[in-house]
Each structure stands twice: as C-alpha cells, then as structure tokens.
Amino acid sequence: MARPGGNPDFGTKYRFDYGRDEPLKEQVKAQVHPEVKHQLKNLAEQKECTVPDLIREAIDLYLASQQTSQAS
C-alpha cells in the first residue's frame, strides 16, 4: 500500500541524470585484493572520479583492444 501523501511522480519525473546516453542497467561484481582496492581509490581521487568510473573506462579500453586485435 502506498504511503498517504506520497509523491506520485517519484521514480518517473524525478530521476538522476548522470549525463549518459543510455542508463546503466546491468551489474558485474569482481573481488580484488585490498591493496588493489586502495590503489583504485587513490587513482579515483587523483582523477576526481569514482572507482566504478575507472573500472568502466578500463573495461571499455580492454574491449576495444580485443576488437581491434580480432579484426587484424
């Protein structure tokens, strides 16, 4: 049952916009050593972004390199 006085536009009108053309819908989980996590956090602070942003960028670069190596 909905909360009385709740916002009927919640989740439709009021959404976060992260500046992406397509929203992120899938999740991938990877476990790493604590040292790797610490290094990622430090790098993210230096680049003024988040750790997930770094990981997405690394995955994109890896997939692009695999496509170019397979095309050759």
N, C-alpha and C positions, 0 to 999 in steps of 0.2 A: 504494500500500500504506500502511495506517495505521501510525502510529508506535507501537511497542510501549510499553505503559504509558500511552497517551494517554487523555484524558478522553472517555468515550463520550457524556457529556451536553453537551459543548461545542457551542454553537450552538442547543441546544434548551432546556436547563434554565437555562443562564447566558446571559442576554441583557441588553443595556442597555435600560432603560426611561426614555424621555425625557418621560414624562408626557403623551403624545399618545394620543388615542382611536384613531387609525389610524396605523400606521407609514408613514414616508416611503419610497417605493419608486422614484420617478422623479427624474431629474436633468435640470436645464436649465443650460446654460452661456452666459454672456454676457461679452463682453470690454469693459472700460471703460478710460478714461484713468487713468494713475497718480494724478492729483490726486483723481479720484472715489474710487478705492480708499482713498486716505489719509483722505478725509473720512468714508467709511463706517466705517473702523477707529476713527477718533476718536469718532464718534457711538455706535458699539457700546460703546466703553469707558465713555462717559458714561452710557449706558442699562444698563450691566452685562449685556450680552448678546453674541451673536456677530453677525458680518456676515451669515451666512446667515439668522439670525432676522430681522434688519432687512429683508432682501430679501423673505423670505416674507411679512412683515407688509405691505410696500409692494405686493406683488402682490395680496394679499387685498383691500387697500383699493381698488386700481385695478379689480379685477374686480367688486367690489361697486358701485363708482361706475358702471361700464359697464352693469351690470344695471339699476340704478335709472334711468339715462338712457334706456335702451332701453324700459323699461316706461312711461315718460312719453309 
